[in-house]
Amino acid sequence: MMRLCLAVTLTLFAAAPVMAQEGPACATKAVGKDGKALAGAAKTSSMKKCCEAGAVGKDGKKLAGAAKTSFMKKCEAGI
């Protein structure tokens, strides 16, 4: 159990720089075909897809478990 907690903690610290950059980038990509900013459900869907695509660790592997959950929350919040 201790090893698992340590592994999750280290993964979160390793992914922190990526997490810090992805949220605002996804928010600026949330625009419609007409160039206007998306709102409501369309914006939420666009942000979720963008954040899921960016949920990758330093080693190039997709994040999973607690690391992915933390990343998605921060990314979708635009932090």
URCORKA-V419981 format. One record per residue. N is the residue number from 1. RES is the residue in one letter. NEAR is the number of other ideal C-beta (glycine too) atoms within 8 Angstrom. Layout:
n->N res->RES near->NEAR
n->N res->RES near->NEAR
This chain:
n->1 res->M near->4
n->2 res->M near->5
n->3 res->R near->6
n->4 res->L near->7
n->5 res->C near->8
n->6 res->L near->8
n->7 res->A near->8
n->8 res->V near->11
n->9 res->T near->8
n->10 res->L near->8
n->11 res->T near->12
n->12 res->L near->11
n->13 res->F near->7
n->14 res->A near->8
n->15 res->A near->14
n->16 res->A near->8
n->17 res->P near->6
n->18 res->V near->12
n->19 res->M near->13
n->20 res->A near->8
n->21 res->Q near->8
n->22 res->E near->13
n->23 res->G near->15
n->24 res->P near->8
n->25 res->A near->10
n->26 res->C near->16
n->27 res->A near->9
n->28 res->T near->7
n->29 res->K near->8
n->30 res->A near->12
n->31 res->V near->8
n->32 res->G near->8
n->33 res->K near->3
n->34 res->D near->4
n->35 res->G near->5
n->36 res->K near->6
n->37 res->A near->7
n->38 res->L near->10
n->39 res->A near->5
n->40 res->G near->6
n->41 res->A near->5
n->42 res->A near->10
n->43 res->K near->11
n->44 res->T near->9
n->45 res->S near->8
n->46 res->S near->12
n->47 res->M near->14
n->48 res->K near->10
n->49 res->K near->8
n->50 res->C near->14
n->51 res->C near->15
n->52 res->E near->8
n->53 res->A near->6
n->54 res->G near->12
n->55 res->A near->11
n->56 res->V near->8
n->57 res->G near->12
n->58 res->K near->6
n->59 res->D near->4
n->60 res->G near->5
n->61 res->K near->6
n->62 res->K near->7
n->63 res->L near->12
n->64 res->A near->5
n->65 res->G near->7
n->66 res->A near->8
n->67 res->A near->13
n->68 res->K near->11
n->69 res->T near->8
n->70 res->S near->11
n->71 res->F near->16
n->72 res->M near->12
n->73 res->K near->8
n->74 res->K near->10
n->75 res->C near->17
n->76 res->E near->12
n->77 res->A near->7
n->78 res->G near->9
n->79 res->I near->7
